[in-house]
Amino acid sequence: MPRIAYYTLAVCLLTVAAAVVSFSRGSWLGIFWVLMAGVSSNMTWYYYKRGKAAAGQGTSVTG
């Protein structure tokens, strides 16, 4: 798995934690964090699939 996929996974987990904290405190700002978690989740899948495809072709993925 490319390094950037790990970074986006970490961002996804942090935004989910931020959403839980926001909603537990009664803040509607948690909606923003849920949306950011969705974006970072999609980025994680994209970079994971891209890295997997590149590994199958024998090329390296930088970034």
mmCIF file of the N, C-alpha and C atoms, coordinates in Angstrom:
data_MODEL
# 
_entry.id   MODEL 
# 
loop_
_atom_site.group_PDB 
_atom_site.id 
_atom_site.type_symbol 
_atom_site.label_atom_id 
_atom_site.label_alt_id 
_atom_site.label_comp_id 
_atom_site.label_asym_id 
_atom_site.label_entity_id 
_atom_site.label_seq_id 
_atom_site.pdbx_PDB_ins_code 
_atom_site.Cartn_x 
_atom_site.Cartn_y 
_atom_site.Cartn_z 
_atom_site.occupancy 
_atom_site.B_iso_or_equiv 
_atom_site.pdbx_formal_charge 
_atom_site.auth_seq_id 
_atom_site.auth_comp_id 
_atom_site.auth_asym_id 
_atom_site.auth_atom_id 
_atom_site.pdbx_PDB_model_num 
ATOM 1   N N  . MET A 1 1  ? 0.849   -1.167 0.000   1.00 0.00 ? 1  MET A N  1 
ATOM 2   C CA . MET A 1 1  ? 0.000   0.000  0.000   1.00 0.00 ? 1  MET A CA 1 
ATOM 3   C C  . MET A 1 1  ? 0.898   1.234  0.000   1.00 0.00 ? 1  MET A C  1 
ATOM 4   N N  . PRO A 1 2  ? 0.636   2.196  -0.882  1.00 0.00 ? 2  PRO A N  1 
ATOM 5   C CA . PRO A 1 2  ? 1.467   3.411  -0.941  1.00 0.00 ? 2  PRO A CA 1 
ATOM 6   C C  . PRO A 1 2  ? 1.379   4.218  0.357   1.00 0.00 ? 2  PRO A C  1 
ATOM 7   N N  . ARG A 1 3  ? 2.425   4.960  0.597   1.00 0.00 ? 3  ARG A N  1 
ATOM 8   C CA . ARG A 1 3  ? 2.495   5.749  1.819   1.00 0.00 ? 3  ARG A CA 1 
ATOM 9   C C  . ARG A 1 3  ? 1.355   6.755  1.916   1.00 0.00 ? 3  ARG A C  1 
ATOM 10  N N  . ILE A 1 4  ? 0.978   7.345  0.806   1.00 0.00 ? 4  ILE A N  1 
ATOM 11  C CA . ILE A 1 4  ? -0.088  8.352  0.850   1.00 0.00 ? 4  ILE A CA 1 
ATOM 12  C C  . ILE A 1 4  ? -1.425  7.724  1.244   1.00 0.00 ? 4  ILE A C  1 
ATOM 13  N N  . ALA A 1 5  ? -1.619  6.454  0.934   1.00 0.00 ? 5  ALA A N  1 
ATOM 14  C CA . ALA A 1 5  ? -2.846  5.771  1.360   1.00 0.00 ? 5  ALA A CA 1 
ATOM 15  C C  . ALA A 1 5  ? -2.881  5.642  2.878   1.00 0.00 ? 5  ALA A C  1 
ATOM 16  N N  . TYR A 1 6  ? -1.731  5.409  3.490   1.00 0.00 ? 6  TYR A N  1 
ATOM 17  C CA . TYR A 1 6  ? -1.673  5.360  4.952   1.00 0.00 ? 6  TYR A CA 1 
ATOM 18  C C  . TYR A 1 6  ? -1.981  6.728  5.557   1.00 0.00 ? 6  TYR A C  1 
ATOM 19  N N  . TYR A 1 7  ? -1.471  7.775  4.929   1.00 0.00 ? 7  TYR A N  1 
ATOM 20  C CA . TYR A 1 7  ? -1.743  9.124  5.429   1.00 0.00 ? 7  TYR A CA 1 
ATOM 21  C C  . TYR A 1 7  ? -3.226  9.458  5.344   1.00 0.00 ? 7  TYR A C  1 
ATOM 22  N N  . THR A 1 8  ? -3.845  9.131  4.225   1.00 0.00 ? 8  THR A N  1 
ATOM 23  C CA . THR A 1 8  ? -5.266  9.443  4.092   1.00 0.00 ? 8  THR A CA 1 
ATOM 24  C C  . THR A 1 8  ? -6.107  8.579  5.024   1.00 0.00 ? 8  THR A C  1 
ATOM 25  N N  . LEU A 1 9  ? -5.652  7.358  5.303   1.00 0.00 ? 9  LEU A N  1 
ATOM 26  C CA . LEU A 1 9  ? -6.356  6.516  6.277   1.00 0.00 ? 9  LEU A CA 1 
ATOM 27  C C  . LEU A 1 9  ? -6.265  7.133  7.670   1.00 0.00 ? 9  LEU A C  1 
ATOM 28  N N  . ALA A 1 10 ? -5.110  7.659  8.020   1.00 0.00 ? 10 ALA A N  1 
ATOM 29  C CA . ALA A 1 10 ? -4.947  8.324  9.319   1.00 0.00 ? 10 ALA A CA 1 
ATOM 30  C C  . ALA A 1 10 ? -5.846  9.552  9.414   1.00 0.00 ? 10 ALA A C  1 
ATOM 31  N N  . VAL A 1 11 ? -5.921  10.318 8.333   1.00 0.00 ? 11 VAL A N  1 
ATOM 32  C CA . VAL A 1 11 ? -6.800  11.489 8.311   1.00 0.00 ? 11 VAL A CA 1 
ATOM 33  C C  . VAL A 1 11 ? -8.254  11.061 8.462   1.00 0.00 ? 11 VAL A C  1 
ATOM 34  N N  . CYS A 1 12 ? -8.623  9.978  7.807   1.00 0.00 ? 12 CYS A N  1 
ATOM 35  C CA . CYS A 1 12 ? -9.991  9.471  7.908   1.00 0.00 ? 12 CYS A CA 1 
ATOM 36  C C  . CYS A 1 12 ? -10.325 9.089  9.349   1.00 0.00 ? 12 CYS A C  1 
ATOM 37  N N  . LEU A 1 13 ? -9.436  8.375  9.999   1.00 0.00 ? 13 LEU A N  1 
ATOM 38  C CA . LEU A 1 13 ? -9.678  7.970  11.383  1.00 0.00 ? 13 LEU A CA 1 
ATOM 39  C C  . LEU A 1 13 ? -9.749  9.174  12.323  1.00 0.00 ? 13 LEU A C  1 
ATOM 40  N N  . LEU A 1 14 ? -8.901  10.163 12.084  1.00 0.00 ? 14 LEU A N  1 
ATOM 41  C CA . LEU A 1 14 ? -8.931  11.359 12.918  1.00 0.00 ? 14 LEU A CA 1 
ATOM 42  C C  . LEU A 1 14 ? -10.212 12.170 12.712  1.00 0.00 ? 14 LEU A C  1 
ATOM 43  N N  . THR A 1 15 ? -10.691 12.243 11.473  1.00 0.00 ? 15 THR A N  1 
ATOM 44  C CA . THR A 1 15 ? -11.926 12.987 11.235  1.00 0.00 ? 15 THR A CA 1 
ATOM 45  C C  . THR A 1 15 ? -13.137 12.261 11.820  1.00 0.00 ? 15 THR A C  1 
ATOM 46  N N  . VAL A 1 16 ? -13.118 10.941 11.817  1.00 0.00 ? 16 VAL A N  1 
ATOM 47  C CA . VAL A 1 16 ? -14.210 10.193 12.465  1.00 0.00 ? 16 VAL A CA 1 
ATOM 48  C C  . VAL A 1 16 ? -14.187 10.455 13.970  1.00 0.00 ? 16 VAL A C  1 
ATOM 49  N N  . ALA A 1 17 ? -13.002 10.461 14.559  1.00 0.00 ? 17 ALA A N  1 
ATOM 50  C CA . ALA A 1 17 ? -12.899 10.763 15.987  1.00 0.00 ? 17 ALA A CA 1 
ATOM 51  C C  . ALA A 1 17 ? -13.376 12.187 16.286  1.00 0.00 ? 17 ALA A C  1 
ATOM 52  N N  . ALA A 1 18 ? -13.019 13.120 15.413  1.00 0.00 ? 18 ALA A N  1 
ATOM 53  C CA . ALA A 1 18 ? -13.459 14.505 15.604  1.00 0.00 ? 18 ALA A CA 1 
ATOM 54  C C  . ALA A 1 18 ? -14.978 14.611 15.484  1.00 0.00 ? 18 ALA A C  1 
ATOM 55  N N  . ALA A 1 19 ? -15.575 13.854 14.572  1.00 0.00 ? 19 ALA A N  1 
ATOM 56  C CA . ALA A 1 19 ? -17.031 13.872 14.421  1.00 0.00 ? 19 ALA A CA 1 
ATOM 57  C C  . ALA A 1 19 ? -17.707 13.317 15.672  1.00 0.00 ? 19 ALA A C  1 
ATOM 58  N N  . VAL A 1 20 ? -17.170 12.250 16.213  1.00 0.00 ? 20 VAL A N  1 
ATOM 59  C CA . VAL A 1 20 ? -17.751 11.658 17.425  1.00 0.00 ? 20 VAL A CA 1 
ATOM 60  C C  . VAL A 1 20 ? -17.671 12.636 18.586  1.00 0.00 ? 20 VAL A C  1 
ATOM 61  N N  . VAL A 1 21 ? -16.527 13.279 18.741  1.00 0.00 ? 21 VAL A N  1 
ATOM 62  C CA . VAL A 1 21 ? -16.369 14.257 19.822  1.00 0.00 ? 21 VAL A CA 1 
ATOM 63  C C  . VAL A 1 21 ? -17.315 15.438 19.619  1.00 0.00 ? 21 VAL A C  1 
ATOM 64  N N  . SER A 1 22 ? -17.429 15.926 18.400  1.00 0.00 ? 22 SER A N  1 
ATOM 65  C CA . SER A 1 22 ? -18.308 17.069 18.127  1.00 0.00 ? 22 SER A CA 1 
ATOM 66  C C  . SER A 1 22 ? -19.763 16.736 18.428  1.00 0.00 ? 22 SER A C  1 
ATOM 67  N N  . PHE A 1 23 ? -20.205 15.572 17.956  1.00 0.00 ? 23 PHE A N  1 
ATOM 68  C CA . PHE A 1 23 ? -21.598 15.197 18.197  1.00 0.00 ? 23 PHE A CA 1 
ATOM 69  C C  . PHE A 1 23 ? -21.850 14.891 19.670  1.00 0.00 ? 23 PHE A C  1 
ATOM 70  N N  . SER A 1 24 ? -20.872 14.344 20.365  1.00 0.00 ? 24 SER A N  1 
ATOM 71  C CA . SER A 1 24 ? -21.071 14.046 21.785  1.00 0.00 ? 24 SER A CA 1 
ATOM 72  C C  . SER A 1 24 ? -21.160 15.325 22.611  1.00 0.00 ? 24 SER A C  1 
ATOM 73  N N  . ARG A 1 25 ? -20.553 16.386 22.126  1.00 0.00 ? 25 ARG A N  1 
ATOM 74  C CA . ARG A 1 25 ? -20.648 17.683 22.813  1.00 0.00 ? 25 ARG A CA 1 
ATOM 75  C C  . ARG A 1 25 ? -21.848 18.493 22.353  1.00 0.00 ? 25 ARG A C  1 
ATOM 76  N N  . GLY A 1 26 ? -22.627 17.944 21.448  1.00 0.00 ? 26 GLY A N  1 
ATOM 77  C CA . GLY A 1 26 ? -23.830 18.632 20.999  1.00 0.00 ? 26 GLY A CA 1 
ATOM 78  C C  . GLY A 1 26 ? -23.593 19.655 19.908  1.00 0.00 ? 26 GLY A C  1 
ATOM 79  N N  . SER A 1 27 ? -22.451 19.595 19.252  1.00 0.00 ? 27 SER A N  1 
ATOM 80  C CA . SER A 1 27 ? -22.125 20.556 18.203  1.00 0.00 ? 27 SER A CA 1 
ATOM 81  C C  . SER A 1 27 ? -22.514 20.006 16.841  1.00 0.00 ? 27 SER A C  1 
ATOM 82  N N  . TRP A 1 28 ? -23.093 20.865 16.026  1.00 0.00 ? 28 TRP A N  1 
ATOM 83  C CA . TRP A 1 28 ? -23.448 20.471 14.665  1.00 0.00 ? 28 TRP A CA 1 
ATOM 84  C C  . TRP A 1 28 ? -22.260 20.553 13.723  1.00 0.00 ? 28 TRP A C  1 
ATOM 85  N N  . LEU A 1 29 ? -21.116 20.958 14.226  1.00 0.00 ? 29 LEU A N  1 
ATOM 86  C CA . LEU A 1 29 ? -19.891 20.987 13.439  1.00 0.00 ? 29 LEU A CA 1 
ATOM 87  C C  . LEU A 1 29 ? -19.472 19.573 13.040  1.00 0.00 ? 29 LEU A C  1 
ATOM 88  N N  . GLY A 1 30 ? -20.023 18.588 13.728  1.00 0.00 ? 30 GLY A N  1 
ATOM 89  C CA . GLY A 1 30 ? -19.732 17.197 13.411  1.00 0.00 ? 30 GLY A CA 1 
ATOM 90  C C  . GLY A 1 30 ? -20.125 16.815 11.995  1.00 0.00 ? 30 GLY A C  1 
ATOM 91  N N  . ILE A 1 31 ? -21.097 17.511 11.431  1.00 0.00 ? 31 ILE A N  1 
ATOM 92  C CA . ILE A 1 31 ? -21.505 17.239 10.047  1.00 0.00 ? 31 ILE A CA 1 
ATOM 93  C C  . ILE A 1 31 ? -20.337 17.502 9.097   1.00 0.00 ? 31 ILE A C  1 
ATOM 94  N N  . PHE A 1 32 ? -19.614 18.571 9.345   1.00 0.00 ? 32 PHE A N  1 
ATOM 95  C CA . PHE A 1 32 ? -18.427 18.875 8.539   1.00 0.00 ? 32 PHE A CA 1 
ATOM 96  C C  . PHE A 1 32 ? -17.410 17.747 8.640   1.00 0.00 ? 32 PHE A C  1 
ATOM 97  N N  . TRP A 1 33 ? -17.192 17.237 9.849   1.00 0.00 ? 33 TRP A N  1 
ATOM 98  C CA . TRP A 1 33 ? -16.207 16.174 10.043  1.00 0.00 ? 33 TRP A CA 1 
ATOM 99  C C  . TRP A 1 33 ? -16.649 14.878 9.373   1.00 0.00 ? 33 TRP A C  1 
ATOM 100 N N  . VAL A 1 34 ? -17.929 14.610 9.350   1.00 0.00 ? 34 VAL A N  1 
ATOM 101 C CA . VAL A 1 34 ? -18.425 13.419 8.653   1.00 0.00 ? 34 VAL A CA 1 
ATOM 102 C C  . VAL A 1 34 ? -18.166 13.541 7.154   1.00 0.00 ? 34 VAL A C  1 
ATOM 103 N N  . LEU A 1 35 ? -18.412 14.720 6.604   1.00 0.00 ? 35 LEU A N  1 
ATOM 104 C CA . LEU A 1 35 ? -18.147 14.940 5.181   1.00 0.00 ? 35 LEU A CA 1 
ATOM 105 C C  . LEU A 1 35 ? -16.660 14.806 4.871   1.00 0.00 ? 35 LEU A C  1 
ATOM 106 N N  . MET A 1 36 ? -15.818 15.333 5.732   1.00 0.00 ? 36 MET A N  1 
ATOM 107 C CA . MET A 1 36 ? -14.370 15.206 5.533   1.00 0.00 ? 36 MET A CA 1 
ATOM 108 C C  . MET A 1 36 ? -13.917 13.752 5.646   1.00 0.00 ? 36 MET A C  1 
ATOM 109 N N  . ALA A 1 37 ? -14.563 12.990 6.526   1.00 0.00 ? 37 ALA A N  1 
ATOM 110 C CA . ALA A 1 37 ? -14.241 11.564 6.647   1.00 0.00 ? 37 ALA A CA 1 
ATOM 111 C C  . ALA A 1 37 ? -14.604 10.837 5.355   1.00 0.00 ? 37 ALA A C  1 
ATOM 112 N N  . GLY A 1 38 ? -15.700 11.213 4.740   1.00 0.00 ? 38 GLY A N  1 
ATOM 113 C CA . GLY A 1 38 ? -16.088 10.605 3.469   1.00 0.00 ? 38 GLY A CA 1 
ATOM 114 C C  . GLY A 1 38 ? -15.088 10.903 2.368   1.00 0.00 ? 38 GLY A C  1 
ATOM 115 N N  . VAL A 1 39 ? -14.638 12.121 2.297   1.00 0.00 ? 39 VAL A N  1 
ATOM 116 C CA . VAL A 1 39 ? -13.659 12.504 1.276   1.00 0.00 ? 39 VAL A CA 1 
ATOM 117 C C  . VAL A 1 39 ? -12.342 11.767 1.492   1.00 0.00 ? 39 VAL A C  1 
ATOM 118 N N  . SER A 1 40 ? -11.872 11.738 2.722   1.00 0.00 ? 40 SER A N  1 
ATOM 119 C CA . SER A 1 40 ? -10.599 11.068 2.985   1.00 0.00 ? 40 SER A CA 1 
ATOM 120 C C  . SER A 1 40 ? -10.714 9.560  2.810   1.00 0.00 ? 40 SER A C  1 
ATOM 121 N N  . SER A 1 41 ? -11.876 9.005  3.077   1.00 0.00 ? 41 SER A N  1 
ATOM 122 C CA . SER A 1 41 ? -12.086 7.576  2.836   1.00 0.00 ? 41 SER A CA 1 
ATOM 123 C C  . SER A 1 41 ? -12.002 7.262  1.348   1.00 0.00 ? 41 SER A C  1 
ATOM 124 N N  . ASN A 1 42 ? -12.623 8.102  0.543   1.00 0.00 ? 42 ASN A N  1 
ATOM 125 C CA . ASN A 1 42 ? -12.551 7.904  -0.909  1.00 0.00 ? 42 ASN A CA 1 
ATOM 126 C C  . ASN A 1 42 ? -11.115 8.046  -1.414  1.00 0.00 ? 42 ASN A C  1 
ATOM 127 N N  . MET A 1 43 ? -10.379 8.992  -0.850  1.00 0.00 ? 43 MET A N  1 
ATOM 128 C CA . MET A 1 43 ? -8.983  9.158  -1.253  1.00 0.00 ? 43 MET A CA 1 
ATOM 129 C C  . MET A 1 43 ? -8.159  7.936  -0.871  1.00 0.00 ? 43 MET A C  1 
ATOM 130 N N  . THR A 1 44 ? -8.440  7.359  0.299   1.00 0.00 ? 44 THR A N  1 
ATOM 131 C CA . THR A 1 44 ? -7.721  6.163  0.721   1.00 0.00 ? 44 THR A CA 1 
ATOM 132 C C  . THR A 1 44 ? -7.949  5.023  -0.256  1.00 0.00 ? 44 THR A C  1 
ATOM 133 N N  . TRP A 1 45 ? -9.211  4.787  -0.624  1.00 0.00 ? 45 TRP A N  1 
ATOM 134 C CA . TRP A 1 45 ? -9.513  3.710  -1.575  1.00 0.00 ? 45 TRP A CA 1 
ATOM 135 C C  . TRP A 1 45 ? -8.876  3.971  -2.930  1.00 0.00 ? 45 TRP A C  1 
ATOM 136 N N  . TYR A 1 46 ? -8.892  5.222  -3.365  1.00 0.00 ? 46 TYR A N  1 
ATOM 137 C CA . TYR A 1 46 ? -8.305  5.559  -4.657  1.00 0.00 ? 46 TYR A CA 1 
ATOM 138 C C  . TYR A 1 46 ? -6.813  5.239  -4.681  1.00 0.00 ? 46 TYR A C  1 
ATOM 139 N N  . TYR A 1 47 ? -6.082  5.712  -3.668  1.00 0.00 ? 47 TYR A N  1 
ATOM 140 C CA . TYR A 1 47 ? -4.643  5.489  -3.644  1.00 0.00 ? 47 TYR A CA 1 
ATOM 141 C C  . TYR A 1 47 ? -4.302  4.022  -3.390  1.00 0.00 ? 47 TYR A C  1 
ATOM 142 N N  . TYR A 1 48 ? -5.131  3.322  -2.632  1.00 0.00 ? 48 TYR A N  1 
ATOM 143 C CA . TYR A 1 48 ? -4.913  1.895  -2.419  1.00 0.00 ? 48 TYR A CA 1 
ATOM 144 C C  . TYR A 1 48 ? -5.062  1.129  -3.733  1.00 0.00 ? 48 TYR A C  1 
ATOM 145 N N  . LYS A 1 49 ? -6.151  1.399  -4.454  1.00 0.00 ? 49 LYS A N  1 
ATOM 146 C CA . LYS A 1 49 ? -6.381  0.715  -5.733  1.00 0.00 ? 49 LYS A CA 1 
ATOM 147 C C  . LYS A 1 49 ? -5.319  1.093  -6.759  1.00 0.00 ? 49 LYS A C  1 
ATOM 148 N N  . ARG A 1 50 ? -4.913  2.348  -6.766  1.00 0.00 ? 50 ARG A N  1 
ATOM 149 C CA . ARG A 1 50 ? -3.883  2.803  -7.689  1.00 0.00 ? 50 ARG A CA 1 
ATOM 150 C C  . ARG A 1 50 ? -2.553  2.104  -7.417  1.00 0.00 ? 50 ARG A C  1 
ATOM 151 N N  . GLY A 1 51 ? -2.209  1.970  -6.147  1.00 0.00 ? 51 GLY A N  1 
ATOM 152 C CA . GLY A 1 51 ? -0.981  1.281  -5.784  1.00 0.00 ? 51 GLY A CA 1 
ATOM 153 C C  . GLY A 1 51 ? -1.041  -0.200 -6.102  1.00 0.00 ? 51 GLY A C  1 
ATOM 154 N N  . LYS A 1 52 ? -2.190  -0.802 -5.901  1.00 0.00 ? 52 LYS A N  1 
ATOM 155 C CA . LYS A 1 52 ? -2.350  -2.220 -6.196  1.00 0.00 ? 52 LYS A CA 1 
ATOM 156 C C  . LYS A 1 52 ? -2.241  -2.477 -7.698  1.00 0.00 ? 52 LYS A C  1 
ATOM 157 N N  . ALA A 1 53 ? -2.825  -1.592 -8.496  1.00 0.00 ? 53 ALA A N  1 
ATOM 158 C CA . ALA A 1 53 ? -2.747  -1.737 -9.956  1.00 0.00 ? 53 ALA A CA 1 
ATOM 159 C C  . ALA A 1 53 ? -1.316  -1.535 -10.442 1.00 0.00 ? 53 ALA A C  1 
ATOM 160 N N  . ALA A 1 54 ? -0.615  -0.588 -9.856  1.00 0.00 ? 54 ALA A N  1 
ATOM 161 C CA . ALA A 1 54 ? 0.762   -0.324 -10.254 1.00 0.00 ? 54 ALA A CA 1 
ATOM 162 C C  . ALA A 1 54 ? 1.665   -1.500 -9.870  1.00 0.00 ? 54 ALA A C  1 
ATOM 163 N N  . ALA A 1 55 ? 1.388   -2.121 -8.736  1.00 0.00 ? 55 ALA A N  1 
ATOM 164 C CA . ALA A 1 55 ? 2.190   -3.270 -8.313  1.00 0.00 ? 55 ALA A CA 1 
ATOM 165 C C  . ALA A 1 55 ? 1.952   -4.458 -9.253  1.00 0.00 ? 55 ALA A C  1 
ATOM 166 N N  . GLY A 1 56 ? 0.746   -4.574 -9.774  1.00 0.00 ? 56 GLY A N  1 
ATOM 167 C CA . GLY A 1 56 ? 0.450   -5.643 -10.705 1.00 0.00 ? 56 GLY A CA 1 
ATOM 168 C C  . GLY A 1 56 ? 1.131   -5.463 -12.040 1.00 0.00 ? 56 GLY A C  1 
ATOM 169 N N  . GLN A 1 57 ? 1.394   -4.213 -12.392 1.00 0.00 ? 57 GLN A N  1 
ATOM 170 C CA . GLN A 1 57 ? 2.069   -3.931 -13.658 1.00 0.00 ? 57 GLN A CA 1 
ATOM 171 C C  . GLN A 1 57 ? 3.588   -3.900 -13.509 1.00 0.00 ? 57 GLN A C  1 
ATOM 172 N N  . GLY A 1 58 ? 4.050   -3.941 -12.278 1.00 0.00 ? 58 GLY A N  1 
ATOM 173 C CA . GLY A 1 58 ? 5.487   -3.920 -12.034 1.00 0.00 ? 58 GLY A CA 1 
ATOM 174 C C  . GLY A 1 58 ? 6.091   -2.530 -12.011 1.00 0.00 ? 58 GLY A C  1 
ATOM 175 N N  . THR A 1 59 ? 5.262   -1.503 -11.942 1.00 0.00 ? 59 THR A N  1 
ATOM 176 C CA . THR A 1 59 ? 5.770   -0.133 -11.876 1.00 0.00 ? 59 THR A CA 1 
ATOM 177 C C  . THR A 1 59 ? 5.614   0.386  -10.463 1.00 0.00 ? 59 THR A C  1 
ATOM 178 N N  . SER A 1 60 ? 6.353   1.419  -10.128 1.00 0.00 ? 60 SER A N  1 
ATOM 179 C CA . SER A 1 60 ? 6.242   1.994  -8.811  1.00 0.00 ? 60 SER A CA 1 
ATOM 180 C C  . SER A 1 60 ? 5.394   3.259  -8.872  1.00 0.00 ? 60 SER A C  1 
ATOM 181 N N  . VAL A 1 61 ? 4.725   3.554  -7.763  1.00 0.00 ? 61 VAL A N  1 
ATOM 182 C CA . VAL A 1 61 ? 3.894   4.746  -7.662  1.00 0.00 ? 61 VAL A CA 1 
ATOM 183 C C  . VAL A 1 61 ? 4.562   5.672  -6.677  1.00 0.00 ? 61 VAL A C  1 
ATOM 184 N N  . THR A 1 62 ? 4.831   6.883  -7.091  1.00 0.00 ? 62 THR A N  1 
ATOM 185 C CA . THR A 1 62 ? 5.414   7.872  -6.185  1.00 0.00 ? 62 THR A CA 1 
ATOM 186 C C  . THR A 1 62 ? 4.319   8.810  -5.734  1.00 0.00 ? 62 THR A C  1 
ATOM 187 N N  . GLY A 1 63 ? 4.411   9.266  -4.501  1.00 0.00 ? 63 GLY A N  1 
ATOM 188 C CA . GLY A 1 63 ? 3.435   10.211 -4.017  1.00 0.00 ? 63 GLY A CA 1 
ATOM 189 C C  . GLY A 1 63 ? 2.715   9.720  -2.908  1.00 0.00 ? 63 GLY A C  1 
# 
